[in-house]
Amino acid sequence: MPARDFFHSLLRIGPVQIGTHRDRNGRTKHTAVCTNDQCGWSADYSSQTAAQLAARTHHCRLTD
């Protein structure tokens, strides 16, 4: 049975939410996810600073 993945140290910058978790190899990762329904953007980073920079510069490409 795989280990459950828990996010902690949640941070929100605009529409982007950042959470810290451990990957399957035990390394700490920081995931940035856009919370807009139609955007679908997300990315993993090895540092909190990189995730925060991505969150601050993210622009949703929503088409009307």
N, C-alpha and C positions, 0 to 999 in steps of 0.2 A: 504494500500500500504506500503510495507516494506521500511525502511530507506535505502538510498544508502550508500554503503560502500566505503569510500575514503581512499586511502593510502597516507600517508605523511611521511616526514623524511626518504626518500629513501636512502639506502646505498648499495653499491656493494662491495663485497669481493670475488675476483676471479669470478667464474661462479655463485655465490649465490647472490641474491638480497634480501635485508631486507626492509620491509615496516611496518610502524606503523599504526594501525587502531583501531577503537572501535568495540567491538562485540555487539551482540543484547541486552546484558544486560548493556551496557554502560561502560564496563571495557576496559582499554587500553591493546591491544595485539600487539605483534611483530611477524610478519610472515617471515620466511626464506624460499626462493624458489630457487631451482637450475634452471638456465635458459637454460641448455642443453636440446635439443629437446627430446632425448631418455631417459633422467634420470627420471623425474617425482617426484623427492623428494621435499617435503615441510613439514613444521612443524610450529606450533604456540607456542609462549613462552610468559610468563608474564613479562619478563624483557628484555631490549635491550642487556644487557651483555650476557645473555644465548643465544640469537639469534646470536650474533656475534661469540661466541665460537663455536656454531654449524656450522656456515658458514666457520670458519677457519679450522675446522676439517673434513668437508664434503669431501668425495671422491666419485665420480660418479661410479656406477657399470655398466658401459656400456659394452655390449658384442659385439664383432665384428663378 
